[in-house]
Amino acid sequence: AIEALAEKWPDETTRELLTQRAVQDDHEDPRRAAIEALAEKWPDETTCELLTQRAVDSSLTDEQRHEHSAALGRLRSDFDRIVLT
């Protein structure tokens, strides 16, 4: 559902919903789908800031920080993606 929303309705309301899911969803799959959709559809400074903050947030699990770091790496460059991997 998250992927379909981002693909069919890439507006500000969808972005807000995806941002909420990326930071508040307890389940890995919807959280990861939201992160990936944000990085793909809204690759701007706001998304970069969100991903950067979440990548270093010590209150998150290692897995959650990695999800955000990996998405940030995909936004930045091939080199960042290789380093993070």
PyMOL commands that set and color helices and strands:
alter all, ss='L'
color gray80, all
select helices_A, chain A and resi 2-8+12-24+28-41+45-55+62-76+78-84
alter helices_A, ss='H'
color red, helices_A
deselect
rebuild
show_as cartoon
